[in-house]
Amino acid sequence: MPLKISSWFAPAKRACLICGRDSAQVTASIPIKHPEARQAITSLCGSCRQSIPWIAHPVCRICGRAERCEDCIRRQTRYYSISRCAVRYDDRMKDWLALYKYRGNEGVESILTAMLAFAYERLCEAAAHSEFHAITSVPLAPERLQDRGFNQAERLALRLSGWYGVEYRPMLSRLRHTEKQSLKTRRSRVVDMRGNFSAATSELFSNVASPRIILIDDIYTTGSTLDECARVLKLASRSETTAEIYGLLWARS
Amino acid sequence: MKVVLYAVQIGASRKAFFSVAWEVDECYWSDKAERIIRLREKIPLGWAERVYGLLGEQWSNVVVEKRKGHSPAQDWNDDLKLAVRWVSGEGEAGNSLSLDVEDVTLDPHRHALRDMEYLVETARLASLNLAGRALLREEATQLLDGVLPTADASAYLATLQLASLTGALQLAAAVAPKPSAPPRSGLRAWAERLRLARPTGLAASRRRPAEELACRRCGSGKDKLRRTPCAACGQACAYCEACLTMGRSRECGLLVIGVAGAGKDLPIPVPVYSSQPAPADTAQSLAANTSQPAPADTAQSLAANSSQPAPADTALSLAANTSQPAPVDTAQSFAANTNQPALADTAQSLAANTSQPAPTYSAKSLVTHITQHAPTYSAQSLTAYTSQRSQSFQPVTPNALAKRWGLSPAQSAAAAQALQFLNRPSFSRSGHTFLLWAVTGAGKTEMIFPLLESVLARGGRALVATPRRDVVLELAPRLAKAFPDSARTVLYGGSADRWENGALTLATTHQLLRFQEAFDLVLIDELDAFPYHNDPMLHYAADKCRKTTGTTVLLSATPPSTIQRAAIRRRLPCARVPVRYHRHPLPVPKRLVFPAVSDLLRKRKLPSKLLKALERSAKRGAQIFLFVPYVKQVEPLVMLLHRHAAKLGIDPIAIAGTSSKDADRTDKVVSFREHSIGLLVTTTILERGVTIPKSDVFILDSHNPMFDSASLVQMAGRAGRSASDPSGFVYYGGPAWTTSQKSSIRQIRDMNILAKRDGYLI
């Protein structure tokens, strides 16, 4: 067996957090500015990194979809200002999210947050004011939370708030335990969402003239969850000021 | 999850417990315990289990004293509080756990659960079906869904809790501190001794024992555990990343461990089976019982029993007991049980049971199901069992085996050796592992049949574990044909009978995580193959699923070098099959020196040596395996070979390449089997499992470190598999001559020499 002295000085092998293969040095560019997010993406192997379907140029100015969006045209009243999504929700991304959400591989969390950071930076570019007052997340029903052990949106929000220095505030709570969103049609989604959430009045509303709040969730499908949460938040803030709600989502289906 | 922690005083002894369904414990202890205290607040399961262990140790030899002016109740409370504080690491991270201890008033009437009888039945059923299993809570729920008549997940916890109180199940945290004995030698041991010598004081008591967490299910240590905040227990608790594909096991997650042979004599608070006066005498009813059709997994042993004459024979009735355990231990109540009116149609409902794996049980069939299942291991039945075995056991001769299973002389000799090891009582042999070292194409599958038969015949459970799913699917029909009378379970990711407990289980190695002390015989096929090889988790699982008295038989053509060494030095009992079933020697590889594949591809030229050899093989009508080390070399090499197709005398369409990245790999392998592909360029993925009757093997870049000696032997083993063409050609191509190549050739030669010496060759 030949002594491979060169291997003694080689960087330690690091397994890709998603697929477990060796993440060799890849020189593909990462479209994120934040150093920690960049580092998280660097820990992916080349093929995983290249398979991320970034939404770099959203076609729909409102929801950030990569193609023409019928939902936003059809909708009469909208409670959130705009939203941005990091990636298209294709099969590969479906697997990644399942890895985190259903299988409970919390090592993937940093990767997903890094991808969300991409959307955050796009949102800052798109929003008129690039300053936000708080980050909050879509809550999970207590039973679901017990089963899963964590709220994915909250975790992503917490990490993101740490990276970008925007304060995280839990503002919403879920009142009802609904069936899984992924099993329902568009119509029933919108109807079912009504009265699902409640918002606590926070001192943010009295301190800031018109607070801009980022609301984080994992997937945007019809936008009904996001819209309902925004509605509830606006209602809670109505007495003093009117809050602006910006959606920040990991994937757009 | 969070659980209730409580302590019970019975007589002069105290014990701490934890409960996942408090109302069950309240009811259970209401007529047994003198006093109970409980922690008002629920605490995480991991903590509760540690407190349980800690107090168990502390209270094991403490006798409750009744002195004047001293309240024992007080220090009882204090012990409990102190232990919880100790475990939770009070002070760290500002734990705000309120340690209120409350006295529980015991009132048998108040606490009597309405449906206790029903609960006892379900607990019994659960313990029978969970015997030998190690399941996470979700998995246990899925199993019970198919077994219990109700579909109420919250009732399952009560069922499990009752079963655990009676000792039939063990409820534990899925990730828990590794039980570690203090080191006995070396520097660490001295450090430990010095620590013990320290004066007991504040400093000494403050020190927490250095505990290392490990996953109870897969055995992975702290490098595979990740600690994250958990909403289910409110603490930062660890989960195991190694066995994540089989469900998430975490520190506050429940692991349900079924004690093998449980469900026989549960000390149940409420008499459920209000036994009717037994009209018939014991022996008769037992005899009647023996002749009844039994569930499939005990069918064989029963058949053996009932074939013996004399129903009144005590030994027999005991033997009957072995295969058909009674819920209550004594023979009388056994008789009473079998004579219950509910059992009038035992035969029928049982027949129904056997034909349908998971029927919805009526109350009747529930009872029958319980009475006829799961082996007991009482001292009595064991003696009966051994005496029976010593009568019937005759040393198996290779000739008999050869006749019974159609084995070749070499196969039957090895199988007889393995059988001898298997049948020796576990205390009289050293170790529990046996290696069957059989060359490629020796017919390993046929050799395992006698072993399985022997275990199944005496009512044991056997497991065949293979690394890959397609092997499981291929082997299942063969086993079904060989053992039509045994209940078989086929387990792989997504298989239908995931929660069955057959006597004969065929599984992929990952499925072994779900068992604990379940099998008398564990057969591990291809122990050097991915993923089993070099995966400590699967090794742990394979060890864990064997009963303490059971046997592991390892099967391999190319055992890892540590195992080879152990076998050669006789530290590991071993039988070698040095010859293929057709009794011709293994083809010995020849060397072809030419440049590395990367050079060939760059120059777009194939060396004449290789072309000539390929042409010769094509001319004699053999199909060709061409192995290369890397996936990326497959396609370019196929293109290069297409250019030379005319020269080789092979149709260009018949030259194909495949690899792990190839989507239609299975189709290509099928068409290679059907002769429509004549030359297949491939990587190590086809080094095992593919048998082509007339084939030659070319290994390019055989000096590449991707090919270790085991994989070289396996690849060389693709040639000369059939009796019609027993001597194919194997070529090692490449510029260098490495240790792996040399040692692989040595292994092949050694086997051929051994075969010749033992006279197996024709």
Interface residues (C-beta under 8 A of the other chain):
Chain A: M1 R103 G104 N105 E106 G107 L145 Q146 D147 R148 G149 F150 N151
Chain B: M1 R226 T228 P229 C230 A231 A232 Y239 E241 L244 T245 R248 R250 T738 T739
